[in-house]
Amino acid sequence: MLPFIQNQTPYRLNRYISRDNYWKQYVEHTNLSETDILFISLTKKGYGSLDTIKKLDTDDILKILEYESIVSDIEQLAIEDSKREN
């Protein structure tokens, strides 16, 4: 976990979402730091070039991360719901 994220109050959803770190589950070793992975993932999601993202304020990055986490969790819940309906 990135140190500047640890003191943030996490958002809450109506149901439980697993917090397993899937990256560590599948990647035994990498030369990428957690910060590198964060910036590259935001680039991949379309928030700008690597240089643009590196220049963002910490507060903006935290807002983006919370938004992405919420969207990801809601998508997981929707998948679970659709499996139950079938």
N, C-alpha and C positions, 0 to 999 in steps of 0.2 A: 504494500500500500504506500502510495506517495505520502510523505510526511505532511504536506500542506493540506491534504484531504482528511486526515485522521480526526481533526477537531470539529469537523462539520457534523451537524445533526442530520442523520439520514432521513430521507423521505419515507413515507409509509404507504403501503397499498393495503387493500382489503384482505388479501390472501398472501400466503408465504411463497417466496421465490428462493430457490437454492442459491447460495452465495459461493458455490464451489468455483475455484479458479481453474477454468477449463484450459487456459493457456499452460499452466504448470502441469496439468494432467497429461498433456500430449507432448510438451516440449521439455526435453531433458536438460538441454543447455543452449544458450544463445549468447551472442556478444552484445545484444541489444539491452540497454538499461530499461527500467520501467518507464522512465520519461521518454525514451526513444519510441517505445511501443505505443505510449499514449499519443505522442505527436503524430506518428505515422498512421495510427487508427483514425485520428481526426482528419488527417489529410484524405484518407481513403473514403471517409464518410462525406467529403465534399466541403469541409469548412475552410479550405484554402490550401495554398502551397505550404510546404514544410517551413519555409522562412516566415510566411505570414503567421502561421500558428505559433511559432516560437516567440513572436513579438507580441502576442496577446497578453493582456493583463491576467494575473492569476485569478481574479474574480470572474472574468469572462470565461476562462477555462473551467472553473468550478461550475458555473451555470450550464455550460455545454455538457459537462460530464453528468451532471444531475439529470438534465433533459434526456441524454442518450440512455442513461440507466433506467429512467422511468419508461421510455419508449420500448426498450428491450424487455423489461419485465412485463409490460402490458402485452407485448407480442407473445411472450412465453405463456402467459395466462390464457390468451386467446387460442393458442395452439392446444393447450390442455382442454379448454372448453369444447373445442371442435372435435377432439378425440372422444370426449365423453358423449357428445351428441350422436356420434356414429355408432 
